[in-house]
Amino acid sequence: MTNSLAALATGFGAGLSLIVAIGAQNAFVIRQGLRREHLVPIVVVCIASDAVLIAAGVAGVGLLIQAAPLTLVIVRWAGAGFLLAYALFAARRALKPGALNSAAPSERTTLAAAVSAAVALTWLNPHVYLDTVVLLGSLASDHGPEGRWPFAWGAIVGSTLWFSLLGFGAKFLAPVFARPGAWRILDGAIAVLMVVLAVLLVVP
């Protein structure tokens, strides 16, 4: 029991430490949280995706990915292309004041588009595979057969807590983003972040 609790706590800390850094997926969740738009399905997609990837890593899929580096190369270039496209959309929103009003019905994102973006930002990001599948899978193996699954549950709990706080906590910043200028800054920062992440994916 003591070993399982230790593995659970270690998994919780490791999972949080890997997902807290602001990346493409987190930036998208923050923006949707501020807009209060399709937030529940987006958070569910992010949590469920992380849970599947963590479980796959603990089950040993990480070893298979390490043995087939071409897989990561393909995902890396596909992810870079998607991030650049998303950066263009964010830059367009930042440059057009009319697109900064989150309350405007014509500017609301459809549920299908929002969920598709969440799925793409998660599954086309090779860093997600490196962090959740390879790294967490390797760390879990250090706890042995009995401790690796408590480790996995700890990491999943950490992921669930983070995305819940990130999405539903963003509403407290809503007064700040009632001004179009704040949305301009946020979308501009997201566009720059996406470009930087895309470059980092393909540049050794």
NORKA-V555053 format. One record per run of one state. SS is the DSSP state (2 for helix, 1 for strand, 0 for the rest). FROM is the first residue (numbers start at 1). LEN is the number of residues. If there is no record, write none. Layout:
ss	from	len
SS	FROM	LEN
SS	FROM	LEN
//
This chain:
ss	from	len
0	1	1
2	2	18
0	20	4
2	24	12
0	36	3
2	39	21
0	60	1
2	61	7
0	68	1
2	69	27
0	96	1
2	97	4
0	101	4
2	105	3
0	108	3
2	111	13
0	124	2
2	126	16
0	142	2
2	144	25
0	169	1
2	170	4
0	174	2
2	176	3
0	179	1
2	180	23
0	203	2
//
